[in-house]
Amino acid sequence: MRLSAQQEALERYLATGDSVIPSELLVQIQGSNTLPAADGLMIYNNAYRARLLSVMREDFPALHRWLGDESFEQLALAYISAWPPRHFSLRWLGEKLPEFVSGYIAEPQRSPMLELATLEWAFTLAFDAPDAVPLSLDVMGSFSADDWVYLRVCLIPSVRWLQLQHNTLGMWVAAKAEADIPAAVALSAPLDCLVWRHELVCQYRTLEPGEASALRLLADGGSFASLCEDLLGQHGEQAPQRAVTWLKQWVCEGLLQRG
Amino acid sequence: MSKSNTLGFGLGLRSEYYQQILEQRPEVDWFEIISENYMVGGGKALYFLDAIKEQYPLVMHGVSLSIGGPHEIDADYLRQLKTLADRVQPCWVADHLCWSRGSAHHLHDLLPLPFTQESLLHVASRVRLVQDVLQRPLVLENVSAYVQWKTSCMSESQFLAELSSLTGCEILLDVNNVYVSSRNQGFDPWQFIMELPHGRIRQIHLAGHSDYGHYLIDTHDQPIADPVWTLYSKTLSYLGATATLIERDDHFPPFDELLAELFKARSISANVLGAAAPCA
């Protein structure tokens, strides 16, 4: 048997997870008195699944806690079977889990499970997203009047913006605190939630609708002047003050960089 | 390769110890990174990598090159490896003599090759390609194996010797892996080491394994076992001073316990080679 055929046989055995070792593979393998060929192959087979399951538990701890060991393992194994590792780094193993959940799980579990998986993956993405130099209050302190007029900002690369339809954040917080996870409940209105990294540490917080709309305007390329103008309708004369307060908060949180 | 420029005694760099390393500047001669852990956009890993490389020599050790795989060498992986090497300026770049990616997807394990002429030519051509990109010799490590291919017509150590002769690649001798494979497959670990071209051995690895009675598994989650220390001592008496690294990848103990193992390696080396011999 050629090298490529030998490798294909072992790859197929590991990926399918069959407990029965195909005879065309077994006849290629030399065991020893202490470790017979079948036992040696089983070590590789078990290690493959154990390693991938371990990564899935690490990347989706809240989902794991919510579903429990057995159901999570069932979900993770089905996922691994549908989406075997396609990247050289295990860091990307769980990338397609939200997509998989949306096709594999039925309602009413599907939506909250999809959101929880998306939220947990957002933290994974934020953790090692490209670095940025966030806009700082020091830099803004040196702005000229023209700088303010033409100021354009965007969100730093680690920001993930989620619109939650369920009490997913509460479920995630409870899981993180190793407390009882509340039942999934649909919210009366969608909730904007940001996940990002600031000074090496992942952060999250929710936005009330007015703030979300203002931040979206700036992040989409709007100027500070256009933000003030946009806020006039709701905040009247207080619009510039409202805009400055939010801008200062976003800058202190390290959410923005110059556009 | 000159033995006089050995790096001394190092530890695998793991995130569990980043802060402690920077704060305490432990007596470690060098650190070895897992290359793939730093092929990311930014964040904590790259921050600490940059800080620690200011204070210690670093070596890169990968797990995903799949030098013996049936696929083409992953160009994206190789590009990222080169980018990381340019950033880290490591003393050398290592990976494993194995395959870890199949034709369809990644298997994330260090799978054994059949040690045949066909494999030798296959691996040699890929080593040359990698070395051309990296512009440096590749260092390849013997792996722990739980099976052998019946088609093998030479031992792993003979294969490494031939490969080194054909390509100029160097060897990372993992003494624990030799011991684990020798117990699992019933060969003489000392003969394995004697068959290696000693002038091409760049580095030694030491690690712990799990003993399941009639077989061993290379788990890196235990202290180094006594028979591995014994084999290490005998190996040093044959090789002379050789850069030595201790790996721990799970059940992370307090850092002082790893340092104690490192001092033990230092002490064995001093006893075997004479007190003045080993450190750079």
Boltz contact constraints between the chains, C-beta under 6 A:
constraints:
  - contact:
      token1: [A, 3]
      token2: [B, 118]
      max_distance: 6.0
  - contact:
      token1: [A, 3]
      token2: [B, 119]
      max_distance: 6.0
  - contact:
      token1: [A, 4]
      token2: [B, 70]
      max_distance: 6.0
  - contact:
      token1: [A, 6]
      token2: [B, 114]
      max_distance: 6.0
  - contact:
      token1: [A, 7]
      token2: [B, 70]
      max_distance: 6.0
  - contact:
      token1: [A, 11]
      token2: [B, 102]
      max_distance: 6.0
  - contact:
      token1: [A, 14]
      token2: [B, 107]
      max_distance: 6.0
  - contact:
      token1: [A, 28]
      token2: [B, 149]
      max_distance: 6.0
  - contact:
      token1: [A, 28]
      token2: [B, 150]
      max_distance: 6.0
  - contact:
      token1: [A, 29]
      token2: [B, 147]
      max_distance: 6.0
  - contact:
      token1: [A, 30]
      token2: [B, 148]
      max_distance: 6.0
  - contact:
      token1: [A, 30]
      token2: [B, 150]
      max_distance: 6.0
  - contact:
      token1: [A, 32]
      token2: [B, 185]
      max_distance: 6.0
  - contact:
      token1: [A, 32]
      token2: [B, 186]
      max_distance: 6.0
  - contact:
      token1: [A, 33]
      token2: [B, 186]
      max_distance: 6.0
  - contact:
      token1: [A, 34]
      token2: [B, 214]
      max_distance: 6.0
  - contact:
      token1: [A, 34]
      token2: [B, 215]
      max_distance: 6.0
  - contact:
      token1: [A, 35]
      token2: [B, 184]
      max_distance: 6.0
  - contact:
      token1: [A, 35]
      token2: [B, 215]
      max_distance: 6.0
  - contact:
      token1: [A, 37]
      token2: [B, 147]
      max_distance: 6.0
  - contact:
      token1: [A, 40]
      token2: [B, 146]
      max_distance: 6.0
  - contact:
      token1: [A, 40]
      token2: [B, 147]
      max_distance: 6.0
  - contact:
      token1: [A, 41]
      token2: [B, 147]
      max_distance: 6.0
  - contact:
      token1: [A, 43]
      token2: [B, 146]
      max_distance: 6.0
  - contact:
      token1: [A, 51]
      token2: [B, 108]
      max_distance: 6.0
  - contact:
      token1: [A, 84]
      token2: [B, 105]
      max_distance: 6.0
  - contact:
      token1: [A, 85]
      token2: [B, 105]
      max_distance: 6.0
  - contact:
      token1: [A, 85]
      token2: [B, 106]
      max_distance: 6.0
  - contact:
      token1: [A, 85]
      token2: [B, 108]
      max_distance: 6.0
  - contact:
      token1: [A, 86]
      token2: [B, 105]
      max_distance: 6.0
  - contact:
      token1: [A, 88]
      token2: [B, 64]
      max_distance: 6.0
  - contact:
      token1: [A, 88]
      token2: [B, 77]
      max_distance: 6.0
  - contact:
      token1: [A, 88]
      token2: [B, 106]
      max_distance: 6.0
  - contact:
      token1: [A, 89]
      token2: [B, 36]
      max_distance: 6.0
  - contact:
      token1: [A, 90]
      token2: [B, 108]
      max_distance: 6.0
  - contact:
      token1: [A, 127]
      token2: [B, 43]
      max_distance: 6.0
  - contact:
      token1: [A, 128]
      token2: [B, 40]
      max_distance: 6.0
  - contact:
      token1: [A, 128]
      token2: [B, 41]
      max_distance: 6.0
  - contact:
      token1: [A, 128]
      token2: [B, 43]
      max_distance: 6.0
  - contact:
      token1: [A, 129]
      token2: [B, 41]
      max_distance: 6.0
  - contact:
      token1: [A, 130]
      token2: [B, 41]
      max_distance: 6.0
  - contact:
      token1: [A, 130]
      token2: [B, 42]
      max_distance: 6.0
  - contact:
      token1: [A, 131]
      token2: [B, 42]
      max_distance: 6.0
  - contact:
      token1: [A, 200]
      token2: [B, 44]
      max_distance: 6.0
  - contact:
      token1: [A, 200]
      token2: [B, 47]
      max_distance: 6.0
